[in-house]
Amino acid sequence: MNQIITYLTFNGNCREAMEFYKECLGGELNIQTLEDTPNETQFPPNIRKYVVQAALKADNMLLMGTDMINEKLIKGNSISILVDSTDEGRIQKYYNNLKEGGTSIYPLDKTFLGHLFGGLIDKYGHQWLFHCKR
């Protein structure tokens, strides 16, 4: 089986964001920090709580994240996280949960094809798209 996984990068708040996404989407969250590695003492104390890798598994979704980056983090609108479902109630729940503290770009509404579509930027600056074909 092949799959494409959404992998997000943060500036020290990966744990907070992934816990928020877990509240919004449900599922199981696993987090590994620098202090969980055998090389913990090789890192300055102020970054040992940084997330090396986080994985949130919910239904058929996998969302991953990290705090580890060697260059300046630049967020933009060139990558979106698309949540696709045939369950209208679930899409509405996800949309409403994730827009908390964020900005609605496209209110969740029916398209000319009768599908639900919407978009938002969450409180961590990541763009989400939602699609429901009933």
N, C-alpha and C positions, 0 to 999 in steps of 0.2 A: 504494500500500500504506500502510495506517495501522498504527501500533503504539503501545503504551504502554511507556515506558522507565522503569526504576527509576533514580532519581537520588538519590544519597546525599550528605549534607553532613558534613564532618569539622572538627575543631578543630586543623588543622595536621598530621594524620597520614594524609591521604588517600593519598599515595603508598604508604606502608607497607601500608595496608589493601587498596588495589587490587592491589598485588603479591601479597599473601596470597590474595586472591580468584582471581588468575590461577593461582597454584600449585594452588588447590583445584579450579578449574573448567576450566583450560586456556584456550586462545584467544590473541588478540592484544591487547596493552595499549598504548594511546597516551596520553601524559601531556604537558600543557602547563602550565608554571609561570609565575609572574609574571616571572621573569628571561628567559623566552622571548618576552616581548612587547616591542614597540617602546617602551613606557612604563616599562621596568624601573627606571630611575633615579628615577622619581617615587614609588617605594615605599621604605619603610624597609628597610635590609639584612636585618633579622631576619625579614621575611616574604616575601622574594623567591623563596624555595624553595617557597612555598605553591602548591598546585595550583589553577589556574584551571579546568581541565577535564580529566578522565580518562575514557577510554572503553575498556571491556573487551568485546570481541566474541568469543563462543564459541558455535559451532553457531548456533542461532536466538536466542541470548540476547544482550542488550545491557545492561550495567551501567555507569552513569556516576557520577561523583563530583566533588566540589570541596572546597576548604578555605575558599572565599570566602563569608562570611556577615556581615551587618551587625548582627545582633542575637545575643543569647545562644542557643546551641544547646541545645535541649531534646529529648531522645530519649524515646520512649514506645512503646507497643505498638499504636498506631493504624495503622501501616503495616508490611506484611510484604513480603518478597521471596519470591515463589512460584516454585519450580523444578518444572516438570512434565515428565515423560518417560514413554516406554513401555519404557525400558530399566532394569530393576530393578537391575542391577549398577552402572550409572552413578549412579542415585539414591543407592544405598548409599555409593558412593565420595564423592559430593558431600557427603552428610550427615556422614560420618566426617571428611572433610577440614575442613569448616567448623566442626565442634564442637570442634576443637582450640583449647584456651584459652577456650572458651565454655561455655554451659550448655544442656544438653538440656532442653527443655520437654516435648516429646512424643517418646519414643523411636520410631524408625522401626519401624512394625509394620503388620500387615494390618488393615484395617477390616472391618466387617461385610459390605461389598460385595466383599471380596477384594482391594482396592487397597492399596498401601503408602502410608502417610501418616506424617509426622513433623514436628517443629518444634524450633528451637533459637534461642538468642540467641548471636551470634558474639562474639568477644573485643573487637569494636569497638562492641557494644551494639545491633547491628541484628538484627531478627527475620527468620528464614528459615523458610519452610514448604516441604515436599517432598511430591510426589504422583506416584505411578506406577500407571497403569492398564495392566495387561498384556493 
